[in-house]
Amino acid sequence: MITQFHAIHTKVSYFGRQMIGYDADILKKQKIKQKNANNVCMVISPQSRFILGWNLLNVFLLLYNATASPFRVAFHTTAASTVLLAFETLTDFIFLMDIFVTFFFHMRDMTPVMKPV
């Protein structure tokens, strides 16, 4: 009986050590993932050059659409060339991308804080 217990104890000790080592590896990988996740910054500052250029691009595309679209509707015209059609499709795609870029803006809370009297 003691020899059977010793055999079982040896197997449990062996597999237990493997599991402990395996758990340590998993914990180490999780810590590395958390560290890397903490270093990733997906927030875009409103004062960055990228946002300045992005907003200027959107302003120019909005001005184009604000003048070209009413003209086309009023005079029942269509895009004269494939280049113009490609440009307008690109414009629509940029407006769609602007929706997703806006999700990554850092917005300050400018509401005044009410202090108790």
N, C-alpha and C positions, 0 to 999 in steps of 0.2 A: 504494500500500500504506500509506503514511504517512497519507494522508487517511482511509482506512478505519479505521486504528488510532485516529486522532484522533476520528472519529465515535463509535466504540465507547467510547473513553475518556470522552468527554463524556456519553454515555448512562449509563455505569456510575457516573460521578461524580454525575450528577443523581439517579439512583435510589438510590445509596448515601446521599446526603444525606437523601433522604426516609426511607429506612429508619432512619438514625441518629436523625432527629427522631422517627420513630414509636417506636423503642425507648426513647428518652428519655421520651416520653409514657407508655409502658407502665410504665417503671420508676417514674415519678413517681406514677402511680395505685396501683402496688403498695405504695409507701412510705406513701401516704395510708391505704390499707386496713390495713396493718400498724399504723400509728399509732392508727387508730380501733379496731382489734381489741385493742390493748393497753390502751385506756382502758375497755373494757367489763369490768365485774366481775360475774360471775354467781354469786358465792359469798355466801351469807346468813350473817351472824354469828348465833351462838346467843344472844347477849345483846340482839338487836334487839327493838324493840317489836312488830314484825310476828310474830316467832316466839313471843313471849310470848302475844299474842292468838290466834295459830293453835293453840298448844298448849292454851290454855284452852278454845277452841271444841271441839277434839277431845276433851278430857276430858269436857265436858258431853254431847257426842254419844255418847261411849262409855258414860257413866252411863245415858243414856236407852236405848241398845241393850241394855245389861246388865240392865235391869229389864223393858223392854217385850218383848224377844224371848223370854225364858223364859216370861213370862206368856202370850204368844200360843201358844207351843208346848204349854204345859200345858193350856190351856183351849180349844184349837182355835179361836181367834178370828182374824179377819182385820181389816185396816184398815177402820174404820167409815166414813170419809169420804174424799173425793178429796183434801182438804187434808192429812190424815194420810198418805195414800199419797204425795203430792208431797213432804211433809217427809221421809219415810223414804227416798225416792229421792234427794233432795238430800243427805241424810246419807251415803248410799252413795257419791255422787259426791264429796263432800268427803273421805271416807276414801281414795278413789282418787287424788284430787289430793294428798293427804298423802304418798303414796308418791313422787310426782314432786318435791314440795317438799323431801323428805328428801335427794334427790340433790344439792341445792345447799347443804347445810349445810357449814359449816367445822368440821371436827373436829380437835381437838388430839390429838397423840400423847402420851399420859400415861405411856407405859411408861418405867420407869427405864433410864437408859443405863448399861450395864455397862462399867466401866473396866478395862483390862488391869492385872493386878497385877504 
